[in-house]
Amino acid sequence: MNIKGRIVTAVFAAALAVPAISMAQYGNGYGPPPPPPPGQGPGGWDAPPSDFRQDVQRQGWRDGMYGASQDAKNGRRPNVMNRDEYRNYRGPARRLYRAAFQRGYAAFWSHQGGGRPY
């Protein structure tokens, strides 16, 4: 193979390698994913408040948000007392869990434009 053929082969190989490297780094060859929409992701509207220091509070918040989203998805009227997770919680720090659950439940409905649901 002559010098011209080797140069053409090297340039062709390099042209094929650039997209492969990009795809290996980012998965799709188009660069990093965009940031989450405003209000979502870490610290968004659905993140537990910073004053929740205990795990049970953060779990109550998440359970309240999830319960409210299920009520909305299923077309049920918002009422925290209709949630088994709220009524039947028997774990540690029951009062903290239930207070955080109520706040998470209310925050979901408030974000949906419904204000305080109960």
C-alpha positions as CSV (number, residue, x, y, z in Angstrom):
1,M,0.0,0.0,0.0
2,N,1.4,3.4,-0.9
3,I,1.6,6.5,1.3
4,K,-1.5,8.1,-0.1
5,G,-3.5,4.9,0.7
6,R,-2.2,4.8,4.2
7,I,-3.2,8.5,4.8
8,V,-6.7,7.9,3.4
9,T,-7.1,4.9,5.7
10,A,-5.9,6.8,8.7
11,V,-8.2,9.7,8.1
12,F,-11.1,7.3,7.5
13,A,-10.4,5.4,10.8
14,A,-10.2,8.7,12.7
15,A,-13.5,9.9,11.3
16,L,-15.1,6.7,12.5
17,A,-13.5,6.8,15.9
18,V,-14.8,10.3,16.9
19,P,-18.5,9.4,17.0
20,A,-17.7,6.1,18.8
21,I,-15.8,8.0,21.5
22,S,-18.7,10.4,21.9
23,M,-21.2,7.5,22.1
24,A,-19.1,5.7,24.7
25,Q,-19.0,8.9,26.8
26,Y,-22.6,10.0,26.5
27,G,-24.4,7.0,25.2
28,N,-26.1,8.5,22.2
29,G,-23.5,10.6,20.5
30,Y,-25.3,13.9,21.1
31,G,-23.6,15.1,24.3
32,P,-24.7,15.1,27.9
33,P,-28.4,15.0,28.8
34,P,-30.2,18.3,29.4
35,P,-30.8,19.5,33.0
36,P,-34.2,18.6,34.5
37,P,-37.1,21.1,34.0
38,P,-37.4,23.9,36.6
39,G,-38.9,22.7,39.8
40,Q,-37.9,19.0,39.3
41,G,-34.8,17.1,40.3
42,P,-32.8,17.6,43.5
43,G,-34.2,20.5,45.5
44,G,-37.3,20.9,43.3
45,W,-40.9,21.4,44.5
46,D,-41.2,17.7,45.3
47,A,-38.1,17.5,47.5
48,P,-38.6,17.1,51.2
49,P,-38.2,20.4,53.1
50,S,-34.8,21.1,54.6
51,D,-36.3,21.1,58.1
52,F,-37.0,17.4,57.8
53,R,-33.9,16.1,59.6
54,Q,-35.1,12.5,60.3
55,D,-35.5,9.7,57.9
56,V,-39.0,9.1,59.1
57,Q,-40.0,12.6,58.1
58,R,-38.5,12.3,54.7
59,Q,-40.2,9.0,54.2
60,G,-43.6,10.5,55.3
61,W,-43.1,13.3,52.9
62,R,-42.4,11.0,50.0
63,D,-45.3,8.7,50.9
64,G,-47.6,11.7,51.1
65,M,-46.5,12.9,47.7
66,Y,-46.9,9.4,46.2
67,G,-50.3,8.9,47.8
68,A,-51.6,12.3,46.5
69,S,-50.3,11.5,43.0
70,Q,-52.1,8.1,43.1
71,D,-55.3,9.9,44.2
72,A,-55.0,12.3,41.4
73,K,-54.2,9.6,38.9
74,N,-57.2,7.6,40.0
75,G,-59.6,10.5,40.1
76,R,-60.2,10.4,43.8
77,R,-61.1,13.4,45.9
78,P,-58.1,14.6,47.9
79,N,-58.4,13.4,51.5
80,V,-55.4,12.4,53.5
81,M,-57.6,10.3,55.8
82,N,-58.4,8.0,52.8
83,R,-54.8,6.9,52.6
84,D,-54.0,3.6,54.3
85,E,-50.3,4.6,54.6
86,Y,-51.3,7.6,56.7
87,R,-54.0,6.0,58.8
88,N,-52.2,2.7,59.5
89,Y,-48.6,3.8,60.0
90,R,-47.3,2.1,63.2
91,G,-43.6,2.7,62.8
92,P,-41.3,4.8,64.9
93,A,-42.1,8.4,65.5
94,R,-45.7,8.1,64.3
95,R,-46.5,11.8,64.9
96,L,-43.5,13.0,62.9
97,Y,-44.4,10.6,60.0
98,R,-48.0,11.6,59.9
99,A,-47.2,15.4,60.0
100,A,-44.7,15.0,57.2
101,F,-47.2,12.8,55.2
102,Q,-49.8,15.6,55.5
103,R,-47.3,18.2,54.3
104,G,-46.2,16.1,51.4
105,Y,-49.8,15.3,50.5
106,A,-50.8,19.0,50.7
107,A,-47.7,20.1,48.7
108,F,-48.6,17.8,45.8
109,W,-52.1,19.2,45.6
110,S,-51.0,22.7,46.1
111,H,-48.5,22.2,43.2
112,Q,-51.3,20.8,41.1
113,G,-53.2,24.1,41.6
114,G,-55.7,22.8,44.1
115,G,-54.5,24.6,47.3
116,R,-55.0,22.8,50.6
117,P,-57.0,19.6,49.7
118,Y,-58.5,18.9,53.1
